[in-house]
Amino acid sequence: MKTVGLIGGTSWYSTIDFYKNINTYVEETLGGHNSAKMVIVNVNMEEIVGKPGEQQVEVLKQAARQLQAGGAECFSLCSNGLHEHVDDVAAAVHIPFIHIADSVADAILAEGYKKALLLGARYTMEAGFYREKLEKRGLEIMIPDRDDRVFINNVIYNEATVGVIKPESSARFYEIAGKYVDQGAECVILGCTEIGLLMQQQYTDIPLFDSTSIQSRAIARLVIG
């Protein structure tokens, strides 16, 4: 079994889900007392949120070096938005990086969908680093309008990443998803690792692709080999 490294703390609430999901998939696959061989560096999100890109990169590069020094043979980042910096972070070490957008694209294409609504932090939805990677895989990506993007972003940073899950915010997320399905989206990408705390498949008929769950499964398959 390979040892995987996780840069967590972005936020620590979703990092718990990564840890739990990866080990669950390993245990279900191998049985017995098996769990994943894992190194986690939990960064301080206060040193990242709202800080200049250069500072964010340095925090993440230091974490990647710690993972490598701790014996990780590959690594991933428990955040969608911070994948903006993956080229710089991956270049700081000599172990391969597992990109969350690749895992998400694999999952969507395996189900035969082509047009997806991307929900996430505002920068993830608006910037090209995430959408373009999905589009290069042949997916057509929709993003919400400005008012919806502002609402989603506020909920992520002012509620979900500090452990606050409000029923009314969750309900609004489902409403937003339904609005864009009516406009042609075939499925919805939960492109922030906290959105899975707000939306779950059991509460909607809209196909949801939770990046946290998908990436956890991809990591588990990789470490098992």
N, C-alpha and C positions, 0 to 999 in steps of 0.2 A: 504494500500500500504506500502511495506517495504521501508526503507531508505537504499539506496546503497551508499557505499563509493568507490571513485576512487582515486588511486595514479596516478596522472598525471604529466605532464611536461617532459615526456620521449619519444618523445619530445612534447612540447606544441602544435605543429601543428596537430599532430594526436589526442591529447587530445580534441581539438575542435571538431573533427569528432565524437569521443565517445559521447561527451555531446550532440551534435546535433542529432546523430543517435538514442541514447536512448530515448530522448524526442520525436523524430518523431515517433518511434514505439509505445510509450505510447499513444501519441495523436491519432494516427491512430486506435489504438485498443479501446480506451475508449471514444474518441471523446470529444466534449466540450472544456473546457479550461484545460484539464488534462495535466500534465507534471510529470516527475519522481521526487520523493523525493530523494535528492542526496546531499552528502558531497564530496567535492573534495579537496585533498591536492596536490598542485602543487609543486613538488620538483624542485630544481635547478639542471638541468642536468649537468651543469659544475662540480658539486660535485660528479658525477657518472662516466662520460665518461673517460675511461683510468685510473680510480682509482682502487686501490686494492679491491678485493672482500669483505674484511672485512669492508671497508669504505662504499661500496655500500650497504651492508646489514644494516649497522647502519642508513643510510639515509632512507632506505625503512622501517625499523622497527619503526623509529620515526614517519614517515608518517602514518603507520598503527595505531599506538597508538593515533595519532591525530584524525584519522577517527573514531575510537571507542569512544573516548571522545566526539566527535561531534555528536554522536547518530547513526552512521552507524550500520546496523544490519547484513550486509554482505559486502564484499569488493572485488575489482578486481584491477589489475595492468595494466595500459595502455601501455604495452610493452610486446613483446614476449621474447626478450633476457634476460630480468631481471627476468623472471620466473625461471631462474637457482637458485634463492635465495628464492623461495616461501616457502620452508619448514621452514627456519629460520624466515622469516617474519610472516608467519601465526602463528607460535608458540608464537609470541610476544603479541598476542591479543586473545580474546575469541569469536570472530565472524568468521563465515565461509568464506572461500576464494573461489572465482569462477575462476577456471583455464581455461585459454584461449585455451590450447591444447585440453581439453575435449570438449569444444564447437565446435572447428574446426573438431574434429573427428566425433562428432554427425552429423554435417552438411554434411560431405563427405559420411559417411556411409548411411545417409538417401537418398542420390542420387544414391547409388549402386556402387560407385567407390571403388577400392581396392588399386590402385597403384598411388601414388601422388609424384610430384616433390615439394620439399621444397625450397622456396626462402626466404632469410632473412639475417640478419647480419651474418658475417662469423662464429662467435662463435655459433650462433643458429644452423647453418647448420652443423657444424663439431662436436659439443659436443653432448653428449647423452641425456641430460636432457629433450629435447623437442622431438627429434625423437623417443626415447624409449617409451615415453608416448603415442605417436601416434601408434607405433608398437604394444604396448600392447593391443590396441583396434582392432588389426587385419589388420592394414594398412601396405602396403609395401611402404617405403619411399626412394625416390631417391634424391640425392643432386648433384648440378652441379660440374664440374671438377674444379681444383684449379684456373685456370685463370679466369673462370667465377665467382667463389666465391670471388676472390680478386676484380674484377670489381664491383660486386653487393655491396660488403661491402664499397668500396670507394664512390659509389654513395649515399648510405644511410647516411654515416657519414659526407661526405664533401659537399653534396648537399641537400638531402631531409630533414634531421633533422635540417637544418638551413634555410629551406624555399625556396630552389632553385630547381626548376623542369625544367630540360632541355629536349626538344623534342628528341634530339639525345640519351640521356640516356634512356628515356622511350622506344624509338624504339628498343634499344638494349635489354631491358628486354623482350619485346615480342619475339625477335629473339631467345634469350636464352630459353624461354619457349617452342617455337616451336621445337627447336633442341632436347629437351629431350622428347617431345611428340612423335617425330619421333623414339625415342629409347624405347618407351613403356609406358611413363607416361600417365595416363588417365585424370589427372587434375593437377592443380597447386595451391599450398598453398602460399598465400601472407603472409609469416610468419614474417613480420616486419610491425609494425603499420603504417610506412610511405610508404610502397610499393603501397598501395592503391591510393596514390597520383600520382604514375607513371603508373599504370596499371588499366584499368577498363574493365568490361565485354563487354561493348558496342563496343569495338574496336577489339575484337578477338572472334573467335569461340572456342578457348580453354577454357574449364570450369575453372574458377578462383574462389578460395575460399579465400575471403578477411577476414583475422582474425579480423580486426577492425570492420567491418560490422557484422560479425557473432557473435563476443563477445557482441557487442552492443545489438543485438537482444536477445541473451541469457539473458543478464542482465535485459532488459526490461520485458521479460516474467517472470523472477523471482520476480522482484519488484511488478509487477501487481498481481502475485499469481494466 
